[in-house]
Amino acid sequence: MIIAKVETFPLRIPFKTGSRSDAAAWGDKDLPAADSLLVKVATDEGLEGWGEAFGFKATTSVRLAVDELIAPLCIGRDATQIAPLMLEVQKSLHVFGRNSPLIFGISALDIALWDIAGKAANAPVYRLLGGGAADLACYASLVRYSDPSLVRANVRRAIDAGFRSLKLHEIALPAVRAAREEAPDAELMLDVNCAWTLNEARRRVEELKQFRLKWLEEPVWPPENYDGLAQLRRTCGIPIAAGENVSTLMDFERLMAAEAVDFVQPSPAKMGGITELCKVFPIAAMSNTAVMPHSFYDGPGLLAAIHATAALGTADAMIEWRYFDLETQIYGGLFAPKEGRIPVPQGPGLGIDPDPSVIRAYMRV
């Protein structure tokens, strides 16, 4: 089964006008829409697979990497030889970076090839990986609102929708306090996106202890400061999560060897796709570290995290659900969690293909 064609589809889906996310998202009004990059791989036998690359403001760069560098190395190759082909591509292109739009693009190709493998076998990907749960716990991952009143409103909305675990992306203490006051019994996580130096983080955690966080995510800048993260973890009294910005297996090994995290967060659309994501689970198991994949997407990147976690995750694993008010979703609203749990798609491959009408309507030219 030969790879015959690789196509890229950059999408831009705006927030619903007048919604609670419109303009207020991230607190600084610089994210009016969610950009993403879908990649479709077609074979000579007529099977098609879909992948997704981490994009946002880097979507144009990732698309260029796929079109100009990655796709030419894949067309004409055996689609069933996923791991050898992806390794060859990484070796051929490593001089352009091991944590970059290039790796994001490779991730999309890998996910698409797994989608094809499942379709060829007439089985969902999680069964190819060994089988597993039919549904998974998930948490609502909110955007940054900054305004405590908006935080309250959106936390209440998520709770009313059935979520019992929520992740904030707030920096200021009043916003975090508003969330905890609105949801006193919910599991609350906080992602600050590498905001602080180690000394700043030490001061901030003293203020954050009162909120009973399930984890504090990426508190230290730079994200590769694993030793600093480990120092913070040993003394702060709050469980630590990180891994979204780790892109190689060796760096995941270093992160966990440093005993820097309680929860490790590989991101399938950023670190090599399903092939590389699956390698993180046994490494994490050796140190009793829970894998909580980063899946701040609503396309094939999300489904990749779900399938791998269903097959390889532990009982306490959770899926990240991006709690956005977008005009539509890549799957056209056909796929969503219910009462804080998300189904594992049972169709062949990833289980669902992107809605073609969404692609037509929101394709960036």
Steps between C-alpha positions, in 0.01 A plus 500: 500500500682804367470864608372675187417851619541731799276808533496777760191686619558809715180592683397813687185464711395822679342523841124542500424870489380622836593178679678495832822409320473760227776763531559418868692180426855511640420830664677715244264476201767361266335169416179568303496148354648153535742411220582138430666294227348176376699262281340239274701204374357297210621157389500328162231266633259785568532518878535844654629593844480826689758657730538827687801715577532745784457834333330810636718790381760258358256336258657660191847379599377149572317482168818602318695231685248233398466611139866568426697265726294216646254403225768450230673247727175309555334486158569167333582326828324209672222639720503191721860557615414785735779486757788437253377772267454759775846421638651543154322833456622622839858399420486665159370830638651521848736782402195730480408448865374239744240725663349711226225528238684216326422257783142629512465410133654155548249448779211564261636252244544234766145543632362478147690178434358345817155604382568314175631195688178477698287541190700231320445264793136610543577570867532808720856608574471423872437135413813493284683622810363219716142597581367685800226713646187603308503846658736716703479768764562846362539851632393836363805704399395865508661792322658783697239762590692706761178670610374319814137550399561327167686222678204446732252493213697250296584276793129489586417420138746208498369366829143523374609307189605209721873556542645433843860572403607833350827655392562872514758697303497796736802684638348745750395382845152662497405302189605171660315590819185573300514151347546327832218698662268416212588129507604414856477123446643469148844372411687812394821513299700809406719540191711817502691423176857534631436842653751520786864461594567240766512761775179663378332159490604431859328818610190439294441145623469627854206711385351214297498233770169626636322399178569123534623454143513152350808621315695812405602481137818638346578751774868553409676682218666370291298182451815290461622596849427152633731535800328822606162336457616210715621738770160669504316167513699380801406802709179661372235258628301514174522220240682611184405430138704565185592352163306692237822665382709182505544357152747211517498172685841571651371825645202321652745258658699793639188669631394192693852403606522843665183412696362832382133408451209316656310507169672486161325659202623389157321674215435271200471787251831650618736211577474249217145370497365172630824309437701720737216554746471126563867485601444742789256274688750224596764756596248674725391168651857432616482808723131467594427822313149543361474589129250780437536581129486860392216514247406866459349422159163386371613299195712190433753614761232464766394158368863384498526581871172320571593179317848476653369573850217249466751227419797596716384744767454431868171517686562860607575629148287784366450657160523877451188645334552846353207700640466757222197688366583455132257542212540130427734208564705291261261207547196722464379454855460123463761424764496639853529391864198435717492537876878525517576191290598474136429200275775315320390498133420147388520544124805387298817703541453809713129430474380830352605704198495881502177652374563602135254787527704644788818474294335675204356779714806572717794422274760776497605583147 
